[in-house]
Structure formats: C-alpha cells, structure tokens
Amino acid sequence: GRIAFTSLRDGDFEIFTITPAGDDLRQLTVNDRNDHQSDWHPSGTALAFRAEVADRFQVWRMGAEGQDQTAIVVLTPPREASQPSWFPDRTGLLLRRSGRGPGDTFAGAVFRAGPGGENPQEFFSFPERQFYPSYSPQMTKVLIAKTMSEPVDTDRGIVTVDPDTKAQTVLYDVKGVFDSAPAWAPDGRRIA
C-alpha cells in the first residue's frame, strides 16, 4: 500500500515512502550515503536497495519502516552490487554486478543471491551491459535493459531473457534512446 522512491530533498539521496494518494510521506533512510533503487519484498515487510558506501555500490536491506538497515551483498572491489529486485517467490534476489574483476571480460552481469544476500553468483552475462534485472511474476522470464550500442552506452533496449536457455528477445528499442528501468505489471502481461 505504499510507494517507495528516492529523493534528494535533504541534500543527499534518501529513500522515502508515500501512499498512492500522495500523503503520509515517510523518510526511511537518514545518512550521508546515497540510497537508490529500492524494491519492495513481495510480502511488503522489507525493501532491498542500493547504497553507496565509500564510493562503492552495495545492496542493503531494511524493514518497511526503515528499521534494521544492513548490507547484504558487498562484492570484492572493484566489483559492485546494485539494482536489486526480489524473486516473486521470495527465495532470492537478482542484482546487477558492475565493475571488472580479475578475469572479467565484461563490464557487468546479472547475479542472483539468497533472500538474505547470501551466496551471490553470476546468473548470466552478455558482451553488452545489463541493467535493472527482474523476474516476471511467474518467474518464466527475466526483464533487463541492455546496452545496444557497445562499446558506448548511448542506446539501451528492453529485453527478456529465458532463465533456462539464456535466449534473449528484444521487446523494445528506439535507436539512440535510453530505453531503461523496465518494470513488470503485477500480472506479467505488460511492462512499464
């Protein structure tokens, strides 16, 4: 029953919630780090979000009222974790892994981790950068934004990935435009 969003209203990026009617504004994070990319747990009792700590992206978790804020995915530098989204069945998280580590030939990948952020492992990666991964409500597809203009990031498209075969389907791409940050409708029939 609440919308989570990021705002710069106190001088750095913090996470707030508000009702769909636009009232009862609540600030959940109050700190000097930049907090972004919040995603509600399917139960509505927690949020995962990206926190910038010492100029590094990490995935954190907190309760629905901002309580118990804790880092749950902190990757070994220079790798970073961001853009978390919960599995619809509550069994884990998808996230974006960025930054090149030893042996990496790509600038990013989609990782999955347990519901507490445990055991983060690569799920898939492509030569192009991937952003904002999320499972469809039925967990039959993974939705991403993907750079269509490598090696520069001037064109992104909206793509689904089959979680078993890793086959990609381009759903939407206006050439030269950042088509990005897609989100599933609750029934999985449409994408914003």
Secondary structure, 3 states (H helix, E strand, C coil): CCEEEEECCCCCCEEEEECCCCCCCEECCCCCCEEEEEEECCCCCEEEEEEEECCEEEEEEEECCCCCCEEEECCCCCCEEEEEEECCCCCCEEEEEECCCCCCCCCEEEEEECCCCCCCEEEECCCCCEEEEEECCCCCCEEEEEECCCCCCCCEEEEEECCCCCCEEEEECCCCCECCCCCECCCCCCEC
